[in-house]
Amino acid sequence: MITVRIIAAAFALAVLTVAPPAVRAHAFLDHSDPAVGSTVPTSPSEMHLWFTQELEPAFSWVTITDKSGASVNDGPATIDPSNKSELDIKVKPLHAGTYTVKWHALSVDTHTTEGDFTFQVKGG
């Protein structure tokens, strides 16, 4: 039974490795600035999120909230015109504390993903 599972896992890995991009086409969060789980010394004026696929601007969004759940977004999120897999949002001045980032991404091939993470600001 274990051998069957090992073979099945190896086969799945091989298919994903050689499969065309359409098979693997979900816009997962690749990295962000500020980084996931990071502590930054001062308030960022903007947050950048990079995804593994190009995004559909009308259906991709990000919200940043403080510990009370109040939004600290300073306007709507936008797609970088020079990099369609980058979602940017301006941020109001942040005080020291922990902030939660929630995102929803629709890749151009209509697959959706979503997630959340936190980062901290050491000083305002």
Backbone as a printed PyTorch tensor [residue, N CA C, xyz], in Angstrom:
tensor([[[  0.8240,  -1.1790,   0.0000],
         [  0.0000,   0.0000,   0.0000],
         [  0.8760,   1.2530,   0.0000]],

        [[  1.9440,   1.2420,   0.7640],
         [  2.8450,   2.4000,   0.8150],
         [  3.4960,   2.5940,  -0.5490]],

        [[  3.8440,   1.5140,  -1.2200],
         [  4.4640,   1.6070,  -2.5450],
         [  3.5140,   2.2790,  -3.5310]],

        [[  2.2330,   1.9390,  -3.4770],
         [  1.2430,   2.5560,  -4.3610],
         [  1.1700,   4.0540,  -4.1000]],

        [[  1.1870,   4.4640,  -2.8520],
         [  1.1390,   5.8940,  -2.5090],
         [  2.3860,   6.6130,  -3.0040]],

        [[  3.5300,   5.9890,  -2.8590],
         [  4.7770,   6.6030,  -3.3270],
         [  4.7480,   6.7660,  -4.8390]],

        [[  4.2940,   5.7470,  -5.5370],
         [  4.2070,   5.8240,  -7.0020],
         [  3.2030,   6.9020,  -7.4120]],

        [[  2.0550,   6.9620,  -6.7440],
         [  1.0440,   7.9770,  -7.0710],
         [  1.5850,   9.3770,  -6.8210]],

        [[  2.2980,   9.5650,  -5.7210],
         [  2.8700,  10.8790,  -5.4180],
         [  3.9300,  11.2550,  -6.4460]],

        [[  4.7580,  10.3230,  -6.8350],
         [  5.7910,  10.5850,  -7.8430],
         [  5.1610,  10.9360,  -9.1850]],

        [[  4.1010,  10.2280,  -9.5470],
         [  3.4050,  10.5070, -10.7990],
         [  2.8000,  11.9100, -10.7700]],

        [[  2.1430,  12.2680,  -9.6690],
         [  1.5350,  13.6000,  -9.5580],
         [  2.5900,  14.6900,  -9.6540]],

        [[  3.7170,  14.4950,  -9.0050],
         [  4.8050,  15.4590,  -9.0720],
         [  5.3360,  15.5770, -10.4930]],

        [[  5.4800,  14.4680, -11.1820],
         [  5.9640,  14.4900, -12.5600],
         [  4.9920,  15.2200, -13.4780]],

        [[  3.6950,  14.9960, -13.2960],
         [  2.6950,  15.6680, -14.1260],
         [  2.7340,  17.1690, -13.8870]],

        [[  2.8130,  17.5930, -12.6350],
         [  2.8560,  19.0190, -12.3410],
         [  4.1410,  19.6730, -12.8400]],

        [[  5.2190,  18.9330, -12.8470],
         [  6.4970,  19.4730, -13.2910],
         [  6.5110,  19.7120, -14.7920]],

        [[  5.9190,  18.8170, -15.5660],
         [  5.9490,  18.9520, -17.0260],
         [  4.6390,  19.4540, -17.6140]],

        [[  3.6390,  19.6790, -16.7830],
         [  2.3430,  20.1330, -17.2890],
         [  2.4590,  21.5520, -17.8330]],

        [[  1.6690,  21.8650, -18.8550],
         [  1.6800,  23.2290, -19.3760],
         [  1.1700,  24.2110, -18.3270]],

        [[  1.5120,  25.5030, -18.4490],
         [  1.0970,  26.4820, -17.4520],
         [ -0.3970,  26.5120, -17.1860]],

        [[ -1.2320,  26.2250, -18.1610],
         [ -2.6780,  26.2660, -17.9410],
         [ -3.1160,  25.2970, -16.8580]],

        [[ -2.4070,  24.1790, -16.7120],
         [ -2.7560,  23.2030, -15.6880],
         [ -2.3990,  23.7380, -14.3070]],

        [[ -1.3340,  24.5340, -14.2370],
         [ -0.8680,  25.0540, -12.9590],
         [ -1.2770,  26.5040, -12.7500]],

        [[ -2.2460,  27.0050, -13.4600],
         [ -2.5410,  28.4320, -13.5200],
         [ -3.4430,  28.9120, -12.3940]],

        [[ -2.8920,  29.1270, -11.2620],
         [ -3.5630,  29.7940, -10.1600],
         [ -2.6300,  30.9090,  -9.7040]],

        [[ -3.1970,  32.0370,  -9.3660],
         [ -2.3850,  33.1770,  -8.9410],
         [ -2.1270,  33.0890,  -7.4420]],

        [[ -1.0620,  32.4090,  -7.0660],
         [ -0.6820,  32.3020,  -5.6640],
         [  0.2340,  33.4550,  -5.2970]],

        [[  0.1740,  33.8810,  -4.0480],
         [  1.0660,  34.9280,  -3.5810],
         [  2.4910,  34.4030,  -3.6240]],

        [[  3.3540,  35.1180,  -4.3210],
         [  4.7630,  34.7520,  -4.4130],
         [  5.5680,  35.4340,  -3.3050]],

        [[  5.4210,  36.7500,  -3.1890],
         [  6.0690,  37.5040,  -2.1170],
         [  5.4240,  38.8800,  -2.0140]],

        [[  5.7770,  39.5960,  -0.9690],
         [  5.1920,  40.9160,  -0.7620],
         [  6.2240,  41.8530,  -0.1410]],

        [[  5.9020,  43.1440,  -0.2020],
         [  6.7290,  44.1620,   0.4450],
         [  5.7840,  45.1480,   1.1030]],

        [[  5.7450,  45.1950,   2.4490],
         [  6.5090,  44.4390,   3.4190],
         [  6.2670,  42.9270,   3.2930]],

        [[  7.2820,  42.1800,   3.6540],
         [  7.2430,  40.7250,   3.5230],
         [  6.2850,  40.0960,   4.5280]],

        [[  5.7650,  38.9360,   4.1640],
         [  4.8840,  38.1610,   5.0330],
         [  5.5840,  37.9110,   6.3670]],

        [[  4.9250,  38.2830,   7.4620],
         [  5.4510,  38.0320,   8.8000],
         [  6.5920,  38.9330,   9.2240]],

        [[  6.9050,  39.9380,   8.4420],
         [  8.0630,  40.7740,   8.7490],
         [  7.7230,  41.8740,   9.7550]],

        [[  8.7620,  42.4900,  10.2740],
         [  8.6400,  43.6930,  11.0890],
         [  9.4050,  44.7880,  10.3710]],

        [[  8.7100,  45.8870,  10.0780],
         [  9.3450,  47.0060,   9.3880],
         [  9.5690,  48.1390,  10.3970]],

        [[ 10.6330,  48.9250,  10.2230],
         [ 10.9530,  49.9530,  11.2140],
         [  9.9690,  51.1270,  11.2340]],

        [[  9.4150,  51.4730,  10.0650],
         [  8.4780,  52.6000,   9.9770],
         [  7.3170,  52.2270,   9.0550]],

        [[  6.3230,  53.0750,   9.0720],
         [  5.1280,  52.8490,   8.2680],
         [  5.4390,  52.8800,   6.7760]],

        [[  5.0480,  51.8360,   6.0390],
         [  5.1900,  51.9020,   4.5810],
         [  4.0920,  52.8040,   4.0120]],

        [[  4.3590,  53.4500,   2.9020],
         [  3.3260,  54.2760,   2.2720],
         [  2.5250,  53.4680,   1.2580]],

        [[  3.0820,  52.3250,   0.8790],
         [  2.4390,  51.4750,  -0.1200],
         [  2.8270,  50.0250,   0.1420]],

        [[  1.9320,  49.1130,  -0.1980],
         [  2.2130,  47.6810,  -0.0930],
         [  2.1720,  47.0890,  -1.4820]],

        [[  3.0880,  46.1640,  -1.7530],
         [  3.1720,  45.4910,  -3.0500],
         [  3.0410,  43.9890,  -2.8200]],

        [[  2.2060,  43.3430,  -3.6240],
         [  2.0580,  41.8950,  -3.5690],
         [  2.3050,  41.3420,  -4.9680]],

        [[  3.2010,  40.3710,  -5.0770],
         [  3.5060,  39.7490,  -6.3610],
         [  2.9290,  38.3390,  -6.3750]],

        [[  2.2940,  37.9980,  -7.4840],
         [  1.6390,  36.7020,  -7.6320],
         [  2.3080,  35.8890,  -8.7310]],

        [[  1.9810,  34.6140,  -8.7780],
         [  2.6060,  33.6940,  -9.7340],
         [  1.9670,  33.7330, -11.1120]],

        [[  0.8760,  34.4730, -11.2670],
         [  0.1880,  34.6100, -12.5490],
         [ -0.2610,  36.0550, -12.7100]],

        [[ -0.5500,  36.4540, -13.9380],
         [ -1.1370,  37.7670, -14.1630],
         [ -2.5470,  37.7960, -13.5810]],

        [[ -2.9570,  38.9800, -13.1190],
         [ -4.2300,  39.1370, -12.4260],
         [ -5.2620,  39.8740, -13.2690]],

        [[ -6.5140,  39.6110, -12.9750],
         [ -7.6260,  40.3340, -13.5660],
         [ -7.9430,  41.4960, -12.6190]],

        [[ -7.6860,  42.7470, -13.0330],
         [ -7.8110,  43.8850, -12.1120],
         [ -9.1940,  44.0850, -11.5050]],

        [[-10.2420,  43.8310, -12.2430],
         [-11.5900,  44.0950, -11.7400],
         [-11.9870,  43.1760, -10.5870]],

        [[-11.3220,  42.0400, -10.4360],
         [-11.7270,  41.0620,  -9.4330],
         [-10.6070,  40.6610,  -8.4810]],

        [[ -9.5530,  41.4510,  -8.4130],
         [ -8.4500,  41.1950,  -7.4850],
         [ -8.3740,  42.3600,  -6.5120]],

        [[ -8.2230,  42.0500,  -5.2320],
         [ -8.2200,  43.1230,  -4.2410],
         [ -7.3550,  42.7540,  -3.0470]],

        [[ -7.0360,  43.7640,  -2.2550],
         [ -6.3080,  43.5740,  -1.0030],
         [ -6.8340,  44.5910,   0.0050]],

        [[ -6.9790,  44.1550,   1.2520],
         [ -7.3270,  45.0680,   2.3310],
         [ -6.3180,  44.8820,   3.4570]],

        [[ -5.9990,  45.9640,   4.1020],
         [ -5.0740,  45.9450,   5.2290],
         [ -5.8270,  46.5360,   6.4090]],

        [[ -5.8240,  45.8190,   7.5270],
         [ -6.5600,  46.2730,   8.7050],
         [ -5.6600,  46.3110,   9.9300]],

        [[ -6.0320,  47.1820,  10.8680],
         [ -5.2990,  47.2490,  12.1320],
         [ -5.8890,  46.2410,  13.1160]],

        [[ -5.4000,  46.2640,  14.3650],
         [ -5.8400,  45.2610,  15.3390],
         [ -7.3250,  45.3620,  15.6770]],

        [[ -7.9370,  46.5400,  15.4620],
         [ -9.3740,  46.6840,  15.7340],
         [-10.2230,  46.2950,  14.5300]],

        [[ -9.5810,  45.9820,  13.3920],
         [-10.3060,  45.6010,  12.1930],
         [-10.6020,  46.7650,  11.2610]],

        [[-10.1210,  47.9640,  11.6080],
         [-10.3500,  49.1370,  10.7660],
         [ -9.3980,  49.1080,   9.5670]],

        [[ -9.9260,  49.4470,   8.4090],
         [ -9.1190,  49.4680,   7.1930],
         [ -8.1090,  50.6110,   7.2450]],

        [[ -6.8850,  50.3150,   6.7890],
         [ -5.8520,  51.3460,   6.6740],
         [ -5.4690,  51.5560,   5.2070]],

        [[ -6.2920,  51.0320,   4.2980],
         [ -6.0880,  51.2670,   2.8640],
         [ -6.2480,  52.7600,   2.5980]],

        [[ -5.4720,  53.2720,   1.6590],
         [ -5.6230,  54.6580,   1.2290],
         [ -5.9890,  54.6510,  -0.2480]],

        [[ -7.1610,  54.0930,  -0.5400],
         [ -7.6270,  53.9580,  -1.9100],
         [ -7.6860,  52.5030,  -2.3210]],

        [[ -8.1770,  52.2570,  -3.5300],
         [ -8.3030,  50.8670,  -4.0040],
         [ -6.9650,  50.2970,  -4.4760]],

        [[ -6.8910,  48.9800,  -4.5030],
         [ -5.6990,  48.3010,  -5.0290],
         [ -5.6610,  48.4510,  -6.5420]],

        [[ -4.4580,  48.4940,  -7.0800],
         [ -4.2790,  48.6090,  -8.5270],
         [ -3.2550,  47.5850,  -9.0060]],

        [[ -3.3720,  47.2230, -10.2630],
         [ -2.4040,  46.3340, -10.8970],
         [ -1.3080,  47.2080, -11.5070]],

        [[ -0.0560,  46.8470, -11.2840],
         [  1.0610,  47.5840, -11.8730],
         [  0.9930,  47.4330, -13.3920]],

        [[  0.9270,  48.5360, -14.1540],
         [  0.8040,  48.4240, -15.6100],
         [  1.9980,  47.7330, -16.2760]],

        [[  3.1650,  47.7810, -15.6400],
         [  4.3420,  47.1450, -16.2360],
         [  4.5340,  45.7060, -15.7770]],

        [[  3.7420,  45.2590, -14.7920],
         [  3.8430,  43.8930, -14.2830],
         [  2.4470,  43.4550, -13.8400]],

        [[  1.7320,  42.7730, -14.7020],
         [  0.3290,  42.4140, -14.4570],
         [  0.1440,  41.3840, -13.3430]],

        [[  1.2500,  40.9130, -12.7570],
         [  1.1340,  39.9880, -11.6300],
         [  1.4120,  40.6950, -10.2940]],

        [[  1.5150,  42.0210, -10.3240],
         [  1.7750,  42.8050,  -9.1110],
         [  0.5470,  43.6160,  -8.7340]],

        [[  0.1080,  43.4580,  -7.4900],
         [ -1.0300,  44.1770,  -6.9410],
         [ -0.4900,  45.1630,  -5.9100]],

        [[ -0.8040,  46.4500,  -6.0760],
         [ -0.2880,  47.4980,  -5.2000],
         [ -1.4250,  48.2120,  -4.4960]],

        [[ -1.1550,  48.6800,  -3.2780],
         [ -2.1510,  49.4690,  -2.5540],
         [ -1.4520,  50.5030,  -1.6880]],

        [[ -1.9510,  51.7120,  -1.7350],
         [ -1.4340,  52.7730,  -0.8750],
         [ -1.9860,  52.5570,   0.5300]],

        [[ -1.1690,  52.9400,   1.5270],
         [ -1.5030,  52.6960,   2.9240],
         [ -1.4850,  54.0280,   3.6820]],

        [[ -2.4840,  54.2270,   4.5510],
         [ -2.4850,  55.3920,   5.4290],
         [ -1.2940,  55.2910,   6.3830]],

        [[ -0.8620,  56.3950,   6.9860],
         [  0.2360,  56.3020,   7.9680],
         [ -0.1270,  55.3260,   9.0940]],

        [[  0.7720,  54.4010,   9.3670],
         [  0.5190,  53.3490,  10.3510],
         [  1.2870,  53.6120,  11.6410]],

        [[  0.6440,  53.3320,  12.7530],
         [  1.2870,  53.4040,  14.0630],
         [  1.9450,  52.0610,  14.3490]],

        [[  2.7470,  51.9930,  15.3860],
         [  3.3510,  50.7230,  15.7820],
         [  2.2390,  49.7140,  16.0520]],

        [[  2.4310,  48.4860,  15.5870],
         [  1.4340,  47.4450,  15.8080],
         [  1.4490,  46.3940,  14.7290]],

        [[  0.5150,  45.4700,  14.8360],
         [  0.3840,  44.3700,  13.8870],
         [ -0.7680,  44.6620,  12.9400]],

        [[ -0.5390,  44.3870,  11.6520],
         [ -1.5310,  44.6420,  10.6180],
         [ -1.8030,  43.3500,   9.8500]],

        [[ -3.0610,  43.1630,   9.4820],
         [ -3.4750,  41.9700,   8.7410],
         [ -3.7560,  42.3530,   7.2960]],

        [[ -3.1860,  41.5800,   6.3880],
         [ -3.3760,  41.7800,   4.9570],
         [ -4.2340,  40.6260,   4.4500]],

        [[ -5.3670,  40.9430,   3.8350],
         [ -6.2210,  39.9280,   3.2110],
         [ -6.2490,  40.2270,   1.7260]],

        [[ -6.0830,  39.1750,   0.9180],
         [ -6.0680,  39.3700,  -0.5320],
         [ -6.9370,  38.3360,  -1.2220]],

        [[ -7.4090,  38.7330,  -2.3800],
         [ -8.1950,  37.8620,  -3.2570],
         [ -7.6750,  38.1140,  -4.6620]],

        [[ -7.2850,  37.0710,  -5.3420],
         [ -6.7170,  37.2240,  -6.6810],
         [ -7.4800,  36.3650,  -7.6810]],

        [[ -7.8040,  36.9730,  -8.7990],
         [ -8.3830,  36.2490,  -9.9220],
         [ -7.3610,  36.3080, -11.0400]],

        [[ -6.8210,  35.1500, -11.4050],
         [ -5.8520,  35.1300, -12.4930],
         [ -6.5850,  35.3110, -13.8120]],

        [[ -5.8550,  35.7070, -14.8320],
         [ -6.4770,  35.9930, -16.1210],
         [ -7.1450,  34.7660, -16.7330]],

        [[ -6.8370,  33.5800, -16.2260],
         [ -7.5020,  32.3740, -16.7380],
         [ -8.6990,  31.9640, -15.8780]],

        [[ -9.1610,  32.8480, -14.9980],
         [-10.3720,  32.7360, -14.1820],
         [-10.2570,  31.8750, -12.9220]],

        [[ -9.0740,  31.4920, -12.5200],
         [ -8.9220,  30.7770, -11.2480],
         [ -8.7560,  31.7860, -10.1200]],

        [[ -9.4360,  31.5570,  -8.9870],
         [ -9.3160,  32.4610,  -7.8510],
         [ -8.5320,  31.8160,  -6.7160]],

        [[ -7.8220,  32.6620,  -5.9960],
         [ -7.1420,  32.2560,  -4.7760],
         [ -7.3030,  33.3930,  -3.7820]],

        [[ -7.1410,  33.0890,  -2.5190],
         [ -7.1870,  34.1290,  -1.5040],
         [ -6.3660,  33.7000,  -0.3070]],

        [[ -6.0290,  34.6650,   0.4980],
         [ -5.2370,  34.3600,   1.6700],
         [ -5.0640,  35.5810,   2.5460]],

        [[ -4.3360,  35.4070,   3.6260],
         [ -4.0530,  36.5180,   4.5270],
         [ -2.7340,  36.2700,   5.2310]],

        [[ -2.1660,  37.3470,   5.7170],
         [ -0.9320,  37.2850,   6.4970],
         [ -0.8230,  38.5610,   7.3200]],

        [[  0.1440,  38.5840,   8.2110],
         [  0.3610,  39.7750,   9.0320],
         [  1.7740,  40.3030,   8.8340]],

        [[  1.9340,  41.5550,   9.1800],
         [  3.2510,  42.1690,   9.3110],
         [  3.1560,  43.1670,  10.4540]],

        [[  4.2920,  43.5740,  10.9650],
         [  4.3180,  44.5130,  12.0810],
         [  5.0750,  45.7640,  11.7170]],

        [[  4.6280,  46.8680,  12.3090],
         [  5.3370,  48.1330,  12.2050],
         [  5.9270,  48.4030,  13.5850]],

        [[  7.2410,  48.6080,  13.6260],
         [  7.9210,  48.8280,  14.9020],
         [  7.6630,  50.2430,  15.4150]],

        [[  7.7150,  51.2270,  14.5310],
         [  7.4760,  52.6220,  14.9140],
         [  6.5420,  53.2710,  13.9140]],

        [[  5.9130,  54.3740,  14.2840],
         [  4.9630,  55.0400,  13.4130],
         [  5.5760,  55.8920,  12.3420]]])
